[in-house]
Amino acid sequence: QAQLVESGGDLVQPGGSLRLSCASSGSILRFYSMGWYRQAPGKQRELVATITYAGSTDYGDSVKGRFTISRDYAKNTLYLQMNSVKPEDTAVYSCNAGYYNSPPVYWGQGTQVTVSS
């Protein structure tokens, strides 16, 4: 079992930066991969970024070059650094974690990011 709790969502102006955090109740070393997804009102949930235990990363096309996923094993926390944000980045951002060769098992409750001037 694991609980994931996101934080860091806020109102930010276009072109600004924000860092989201996803704290795990237990060690994140046991997870094969962790990731961030987002869902805007009226839209399907979409991939933002994922990272494997080996450090391999993958990003959605709309955030490549602007967002960076990382994790801190000592703090059992996953991060999403968001730079050069755009209004279309407005969404609820959720983190997840999963094991090898399986879909994500654990999900956080989400944190709201709003990009607006």
N, C-alpha and C positions, 0 to 999 in steps of 0.2 A: 504494500500500500504506500501511496505517496500523496501528499497534498502540494499543489503548486499555487502560489499566490503572486499575482502580478502587481506591480506598482509603477508609478512614474508617469502615468497618463495625465495629460494636461491640455490646456488651450495654448497653442503656439502660433506665432505669425508665420506666414509663408517665407521660406528661406531660412528659417530658424532651425534649431536643433533640440533634440529631446533624447533621453536615455530611459528605456524601459527595463525593469528588472523582474525576474521570475524566481522567487525563492522556493526551494524544495524543502519539505519537512524531513527529508532524509538525504543520504548521499546520492549525488547525481552520477557517481562513478558506475553505478549499476545499469545506467541507461545506455543503450546503443546509440540513440539519437535524441535530440531535443530540437524544438523548433518554435517558430512564431507564425501564426496565421492571423488574418484580419477579416472582419466582415463589416461592410458598410450597409446602411439601411437600404433595403430593397435589392441587395446584391448577394451573390453567393460568396461563401467563405473562400478566401484565396490564400495561397502560400505566400509568406513573406520571406522566410529564411529558415534553413535547417543546418544543424551541425552534428557530425557524428563523433563517437568517442575518439576517433583518430584525428579529428580536427578538420575533416573535409566539410566544406560548406557549399550550400546551394541557395540561390536567391531567385525570387520572382523577377521577371523581366522589368516590371515597373519600378523596382527599388534598386536594381543593380547599380553600383557605383555611388549610391547615396546612403545605404543602410549597411551596418556591420553587425553580425551576430558573434557573440563570444560567451565564454563561460568561465567561472571561477570555482574550481573544485574545493578550495579551502572554505569558501562561503556557501557552497552548494547553490549557486545562483547562476541563472542564464540571463544574458543581457541582449538588448537590441539598441544599438546606437543609430539614431535617425538624424541625418543631416540634410540640409537643403530640402526641407519638407515642403510639400505642395498641398493645396486644398483637397486634392483627390486622395491624399493619404489619410483623410479623416475616416475613422473606423474604430470599432472595438477590437483591440489586439489581445489575443490569447496565446499562452504558451502551452506546449505539450511535451510529453516524454514517452518514449517507447523502447521496446526491446528489439533484439535482432530479428529481422525477417518478420516483423509484425507491424500493424498500423499503430499509431499513437494510442497509449493505454490511459494516460493521465492527462487531464486538461485543467487549466486554471479557470477562474471565473471571468477573466477579461478586465481590461482597463481601457478607458475611453481616451482616444487621442482626437483632438479637434484642431484643424489647421485653418485659421481664419484671421483676417486683419480687422 
